[in-house]
Amino acid sequence: MSGKYDMKNMIVACSLLLAFGTAQAQPYGHFDMRQVLMPHAEGDASYQLNLEYLDRVLDDLAGHARNYPPAFDNQGDKRQALNDAKKLSDMLEIVAGGGQADTELLMRAGFLNSMAYNLDVPKSGERAQAAFAAVLQREPDNANAHYLYGSFLAGMGHAKEALPHLDRAVELGQQEALYSLGMAYLTLGDKDAALRELEAYQAGHPNDRSVGGLIEAVRSGAGSVQR
């Protein structure tokens, strides 16, 4: 079994063991991909990205597919999101592929493809890696890039490779990375380190009841991830 699906099965197993219960997802929006890449003017053969519209799509996708497994209200919404992710992945590969685009566009490409990967869009994993790597080559102290890349690597099943990026993200002030660090250590079987990072995350998010439940599950042994 590939690392990708091994990790996905592990995450699903962990979710079931923790027994948090999953709230029904919000409906996924219906977007017109033609509004993402628009002509400069009527009859013009050149196109420009509508970043405002693109960000609307990314924000909606993130509510459903930022983590694995994706959560959708129904199969129709899931199919629509999958189609949108495929189209956006191809669009952004055209305008941002090769790592020559500006940093913000590369970040969007990396983020989009990390979610497309959770939806099993072909080539999305390689595209996400290339985009994040290009950003970090250009800006090695980009906290959000380290966070998103580390979280993506952990989701791919490369928890060890994810740790340096997530650690660096925390060092640079991205405290959201503490949760991803905790989950990465949990998949590696290091419960002490997982609890350390999750408790640090909880200290900054005292109203997040789900992380409290996760911490208790790890302490009791119910939160272990079986390979």
C-alpha positions in Angstrom: 0.0 0.0 0.0 1.4 3.4 -0.9 2.4 5.9 1.8 -0.4 8.2 0.7 -3.2 5.8 1.4 -1.5 4.3 4.5 -1.4 7.8 6.1 -5.0 8.4 5.1 -6.1 5.1 6.7 -4.2 6.0 9.8 -5.8 9.4 10.1 -9.3 7.9 9.6 -8.5 5.2 12.2 -7.4 7.9 14.6 -10.6 9.9 14.0 -12.7 6.8 14.8 -10.7 6.0 17.9 -11.1 9.5 19.2 -14.8 9.4 18.6 -15.3 13.1 18.4 -18.3 12.9 16.2 -18.4 14.7 12.9 -20.7 17.7 12.4 -22.5 17.8 9.1 -20.5 19.9 6.6 -21.8 23.1 5.2 -22.9 23.0 1.6 -20.2 23.6 -0.9 -20.6 26.6 -3.2 -21.1 26.5 -6.9 -18.5 28.5 -8.7 -17.9 29.4 -12.4 -14.3 28.5 -13.1 -14.4 30.8 -16.2 -14.4 33.7 -13.7 -11.0 32.7 -12.3 -9.1 33.2 -15.5 -10.6 36.1 -17.5 -9.6 38.0 -20.6 -8.1 41.4 -20.1 -10.7 42.9 -22.4 -13.4 41.7 -24.8 -11.7 40.1 -27.8 -8.3 40.1 -26.1 -6.4 36.9 -26.4 -4.5 37.4 -23.1 -5.9 36.5 -19.7 -5.6 37.5 -16.1 -6.4 35.8 -12.8 -9.3 37.1 -10.8 -7.6 36.7 -7.4 -10.6 37.8 -5.5 -12.8 35.1 -7.1 -10.0 32.5 -6.8 -9.7 33.2 -3.0 -13.4 32.7 -2.6 -13.1 29.3 -4.1 -10.0 28.4 -2.0 -11.7 29.6 1.1 -14.8 27.4 0.4 -12.6 24.4 -0.5 -10.6 24.8 2.7 -13.8 24.4 4.8 -14.2 20.9 3.2 -10.8 19.6 2.1 -8.0 21.3 4.0 -7.8 18.1 6.1 -8.3 14.4 5.4 -10.8 13.0 5.1 -12.7 15.7 3.2 -16.1 16.6 4.6 -19.1 17.3 2.4 -22.8 17.7 2.9 -23.5 15.3 0.0 -21.8 13.4 -2.9 -22.9 16.0 -5.4 -21.0 18.7 -3.5 -18.0 16.4 -3.3 -18.0 15.8 -7.1 -18.3 19.5 -7.8 -15.4 20.3 -5.5 -13.3 17.6 -7.1 -14.1 19.1 -10.6 -13.2 22.6 -9.4 -10.0 21.4 -7.8 -9.0 19.6 -11.0 -9.6 22.7 -13.1 -7.9 25.1 -10.7 -4.9 22.8 -10.4 -4.5 22.9 -14.2 -5.1 26.6 -14.4 -2.5 27.4 -11.7 0.0 25.0 -13.3 -0.2 27.1 -16.5 0.3 30.5 -14.7 2.5 29.4 -11.7 4.2 26.2 -12.9 8.0 26.3 -13.0 8.2 28.4 -9.8 8.6 31.7 -11.7 5.3 33.3 -10.5 5.2 35.8 -7.6 5.2 34.4 -4.1 1.6 35.0 -3.3 0.5 33.1 -6.4 2.8 30.2 -5.6 1.4 30.0 -2.1 -2.1 29.8 -3.6 -1.0 27.1 -6.0 0.6 25.1 -3.1 -2.5 25.5 -0.9 -4.9 24.6 -3.7 -3.0 21.5 -4.7 -2.6 20.4 -1.1 -6.4 20.3 -0.9 -6.7 18.7 -4.3 -4.4 16.0 -3.1 -6.9 15.2 -0.3 -9.5 14.9 -3.1 -7.2 12.5 -5.0 -6.7 14.9 -8.0 -3.9 13.4 -10.2 -0.5 15.3 -10.1 -1.7 17.6 -7.3 0.8 16.2 -4.8 3.8 16.9 -7.0 2.4 20.4 -7.9 1.9 21.3 -4.2 5.5 20.2 -3.4 6.9 22.2 -6.3 5.0 25.3 -5.4 6.0 25.3 -1.7 9.6 24.4 -2.5 9.8 27.3 -4.9 8.5 29.7 -2.2 10.9 28.5 0.4 13.9 28.6 -1.9 13.0 32.3 -2.5 11.9 33.1 1.1 13.4 30.6 3.5 11.8 32.4 6.5 8.3 32.4 5.2 6.4 31.1 8.3 3.2 30.3 6.5 4.9 28.4 3.7 6.7 26.2 6.3 3.4 25.6 8.1 1.4 24.7 5.0 4.3 22.6 3.5 4.9 20.8 6.7 1.2 20.1 7.2 1.0 18.8 3.6 4.0 16.6 4.0 2.5 15.1 7.2 -0.7 14.4 5.4 1.2 12.7 2.6 2.7 10.3 5.2 6.1 12.0 5.5 5.8 13.0 9.1 9.6 13.0 9.7 10.2 15.3 6.8 7.4 17.5 8.0 8.8 18.1 11.5 11.6 20.6 10.5 9.1 22.7 8.5 6.6 22.7 11.3 9.2 23.4 14.0 10.5 26.3 11.9 7.0 27.7 11.4 6.5 27.8 15.2 9.9 29.5 15.6 8.8 32.1 13.1 5.6 32.8 15.0 3.1 30.5 13.3 1.4 29.0 16.3 -1.2 27.2 14.3 1.6 24.8 13.4 1.7 23.4 16.9 -1.4 21.3 16.2 0.1 19.9 13.1 3.3 19.1 15.0 1.3 17.3 17.6 -0.5 15.2 15.0 2.8 14.5 13.2 4.3 13.2 16.4 1.2 11.1 17.1 1.5 9.4 13.8 5.2 8.7 14.6 4.1 7.1 17.9 5.8 9.7 20.1 2.9 10.4 22.5 5.0 12.6 24.9 6.0 14.9 22.1 2.5 14.9 20.7 1.1 15.9 24.1 3.7 18.6 24.5 2.8 20.3 21.2 -1.0 19.8 21.5 -0.9 21.3 25.1 1.1 24.3 23.8 -1.5 24.7 21.0 -4.3 24.4 23.6 -2.8 27.1 25.7 -3.2 29.5 22.8 -6.7 28.2 21.9 -8.5 27.7 25.3 -11.9 27.7 23.7 -11.1 24.9 21.2 -12.9 21.9 22.8 -11.9 19.5 20.2 -8.2 19.7 21.0 -9.0 19.1 24.7 -10.8 15.9 23.7 -7.8 14.9 21.6 -5.4 15.5 24.4 -7.5 13.4 26.8 -7.7 10.6 24.2 -3.9 10.6 23.7 -3.4 10.5 27.5 -5.8 7.6 27.9 -4.3 5.7 25.0 -7.4 6.0 22.8 -5.7 8.4 20.5 -2.9 6.1 19.3 -2.6 5.6 15.6 -2.3 2.1 14.4 -0.1 1.5 11.4 
